[in-house]
Amino acid sequence: MRRPILGLSVGAATVRAVLVDRKSIGWAGQVGYTGLAELADVIARLAAEADRPVRRARVVLEREVTQLRSLAPAPPLKGDAMRRWVDLEASRLFRKNGAPLVTAAARVALSPKAAALWAAAAVESLVRAVLDGCAQAGLAVESVGPAAEVLPRALAAAPGAANADPIVIPSGATAEVLDVGPGGAWRSRLVRSVDGAPPVTWVPALATLGEEAAHFAPAYAAAVALPRLQLLPADTRVAHGHAARKRHVRLLAAALCLWVAAGATYIARLSWTLHSSTTSLAALRGSLDSALALRRDLDGATHALATIQAAEAGRSRQLALLAELARALDDSTYVMALNVGAGRTVRLVGYAPRAAKVLAALERVSLLHEARLEGPVTREAANGNRELDRFAIVASLEGRP
């Protein structure tokens, strides 16, 4: 749940406070002061008079207690370099009047290719009095900036185009003229009066205050928006930087602890899963061994049956081949060797009166095809000096007997 914020606007003689909760005003009050010695007490009194306890405050300094300067186009500087340049050129950009100043600077975009330097300065003693008053009231100060930068957030429809008309905000006998571009407010002019200026339309929360809306608008805008220009003394800025780094370190440490906890949880879960699986396997080891032994026996029996079936199929095919060869060849043909090799290749070696007659007889065997002589036919003496053809025939065995 988001806590309420106390918006403070410090003027030349008046401090106004607005308690904002979810962009609605819960309480508003103002107290005058005559010197910086009273400023801390005034802020503490306003914080005590708020309807609800509050711990956070955002402060803006009104136009009469701040000096604002704009340079367009902006110098070719970025980030801290621009702020340091404004610190070095403070005597030329602002009136010191014998008092140390607190300065701030930002680069504001006017168009995709143009930008302006938006700089502000305030008396350091005034800023320190504001910070002391907030510390006495137990308020954590989130920002201290010029009211002109956040004032557009108090309007119902703030302009944002590069060629938008300036905003005229009347305040008694004077009026503040704000130029607002795509990057926000970038120029402020304090004039005595502006005739014919269009009326200002405030947000609904401010409109409920009636004629006092213009006076409390800076305090409300401070509560709902953070200015880019931070008018803080050097030591306070360093302290805020240390606090921000400590927060980052704490967040990093918390994230690291979460990662370690997540890793430990993951490892613990893996260890528990491993232990559970090991326990289950140990309980089922006897059954698993029996099942594996049965599976091995079944695989062995299946392989043996396949081997037997293959042998029976090959034997029946070979017996059928021998029967057909016996019927096809006559008694004058002698088969010396018969080999059925891999790839269903059949080789016959023997003697016959005529090798061509044997080849013709083999072509009538249904189990053989593509019969052909392998090598030359030689004439040799056999069976009592009788000359016969020695042949070697190669054929292919049909897939089925």
Secondary structure, 3 states (H helix, E strand, C coil): CCCCEEEEEECCCEEEEEEEECCEEEEEEEEECCCHHHHHHHHHHHHHHCCCCCCEEEEEECHHHCEEEEECCCCCCCCHHHHHHHHHCHHHHCCCCCCCEEEEEEEEECCCCCEEEEEEEEEHHHHHHHHHHHHHCCCEEEEEEEHHHHHHHHECCCCCCCCCCCEEEEECCEEEEEEEECCEEEEEEEECCCCCCCCCCECHHHHCCHHHHHHHHHHHHHHHCCCCCCCCCHHHHHHHHHHHHHHHHHHHHHHHHHHHHHHHHHHHHHHHHHHHHHHHHHHCHHHHHHHHHHHHHHHHHHHHHHHHHHHHHHHHHHHHHHHHHHHHCCCCCEEEEEEEECCCEEEEEEEECCHHHHHHHHCCCCCEEEEEECCCCEEEEECCCEEEEEEEEEEEECCCC
